[in-house]
């Protein structure tokens, strides 16, 4: 591909990436950048849907896309990138644990202050 074609393709792909959720957009962008340097492979992003997006290969080998996608945790089919996204609620136990540790420390400090008086 010529540099001006690459630039136009990049701009078009960025519009489509911005329609994905943040995590999926970042993951697909990482796959595209790695594929470009390892292939090079150029794709045109088509139909975004929250955590997946369809694509067409403009130039290059699809095996590179699949290898790069697998290494980055993105499922690459013949026509689509799919990013597994986890719910934010899975992080709640960590936040709860941190809060309970802070309460314990606060209680310890109060007990220490009372015992020294």
Number of C-alpha atoms within 10 A of each C-alpha: 11 6 8 9 9 13 12 11 16 17 11 14 18 14 12 19 25 14 16 19 16 12 15 25 22 15 20 26 15 16 24 22 14 18 24 17 10 12 16 16 21 23 21 17 24 16 14 21 15 17 19 22 23 19 19 14 15 13 14 15 14 20 14 18 29 19 15 22 24 13 11 15 14 22 19 24 14 13 13 17 23 20 23 13 11 9 7 7 7 9 10 10 10 10 11 11 11 11 12 12 12 12 12 11 12 12 12 12 12 11 11 11 10 9 8 6 5
